[in-house]
């Protein structure tokens, strides 16, 4: 049996006020083309299908198109669970009616205990259990159990699921959680504070494969068969070196066989560039990927006039600028030392940027005289 495990699509997400929907559509198109060329038995989406509980219309339309193409045109079933970004009730609307079309949405505890069973020649019957995102309060209320942490909640829910196991079936779990010790990324929304959201991988050891969502970096934790597929694409500059995509999983009659990461490439990558303004602009003139989404860290130590405008002349998608050499993000003591520079020095920096030339000796003297006059006038007013 071949399983395509993906998660954290975050359809409708914006990054620095730029919509990522067209990039998401392009990446999902690559996923669909892969299925066309390499048929799979099921597609698992382990939560955070949407970026927020009330998604924009365009995001809903995109998901509708994707489901139609995969379930109807490619005749491949899909199984969704709700994540912490999704509105579970909205995502699960009409779920019972959609099952006949090959779309299975698991967004509540009742559906969690009823597996989606798929029968194949290579693995026999495989039971897919979906554990939608939950917090301890929900579990405590639904099962009248004394749980106070995510770990205790998942231990209870995993136990409830294993009670449903059929000895003749292989068992796959789909869950949206933070497994303790796994690597997190900048773009994930915390599930709680103080580490109480961590879940032990030991609760999942009885399954043949565990398809995890929530953490955006592809990785395994505890065992080869307990895996995060990672997010569909990069959603923060901190993820610039991560390889995004999905996980292709194979099961047989004995259970887990293998898992392979398949890379997907977005039209615009997330990148961080560092250097002086002139160097970055010169690099941009020949950069074949000059339309990537960029964070630029300028190392210039003098004031710069309209740096964003200048950078966007060669890199049109610069989304953020950091200036560590110009008092942004530096230690307070260093900042105070920088501020000790005279008004004349700061004006000289401004003049270079505005006129692309330095002050002459006569101009510098004139500015110095003006500053002294203004300073003397200011001190006189204070005394009076």
Secondary structure, DSSP 8 states (H G I E B T S, - for coil): -EEEEE----BT-EETTEE-HHHHHHHHHHHHHHHHHS--SEEEEES--BSSSS--HHHHHHHHHHHIIIIIIS--EEEEE--SSS-HHHHTTTHHHHGGGTEEEE-SHHHHTS-EEEEETTTEEEEEEEE----HHHHHHHHT----SHHHHHHHHHHHHHTT--TTSEEEEEEESEETT----TTS--SSSTTTTEE-GGGGTTSSEEEEES-SS-EE-SSTTEEE---SS--SGGGTT---EEEEEEEETTEEEEEEEEE---SS-EEEEEE-HHHHHHHHTT-TTTTSEEEEEE---S--SSHHHHHTTT-TTEEEEE-GGGTSS--HHHHHHHHTS-HHHHHHHHHHHHHSS---HHHHHHHHHHHHHHHHHHHHHHH-
